[in-house]
Amino acid sequence: MLEIEADSRSTRAVYIGQSFIEDVLVHGKFPSNSVTGSIAIPLVSAWTEKSAKISSQPYHMNHWHISLSNYGPVIN
């Protein structure tokens, strides 16, 4: 879903948190504060082709959101 939104012309940026969201989605690892520690999630690889529009930000801890531009289609 994040890749689809990042590819949209109307999306300016997608911000994700630097907590478990970045660990799981970007690095393919369990969060460092989990019971297992920061180890690779079986059958999940790191996200190596992440869109440049997607960035991790410290104040988006455990969520993500999309910043839309005004260049997309007009919805009435």
PETADA-V553313 format. One record per backbone hydrogen bond with DSSP energy under -1.0 kcal/mol. NH is the residue of the N-H (numbers start at 1). CO is the residue of the C=O. If there is no record, write none. Layout:
# PETADA-V553313
NH&CO + NH&CO
This chain:
# PETADA-V553313
5&1 + 6&2 + 7&3 + 11&8 + 12&67 + 13&67 + 14&53 + 15&65 + 16&55 + 17&63 + 19&61 + 23&19 + 24&20 + 25&21 + 26&22 + 27&22 + 29&23 + 30&39 + 34&31 + 39&37 + 41&28 + 44&41 + 47&26 + 48&46 + 54&51 + 55&14 + 57&16 + 60&57 + 63&60 + 65&15 + 67&13 + 69&10
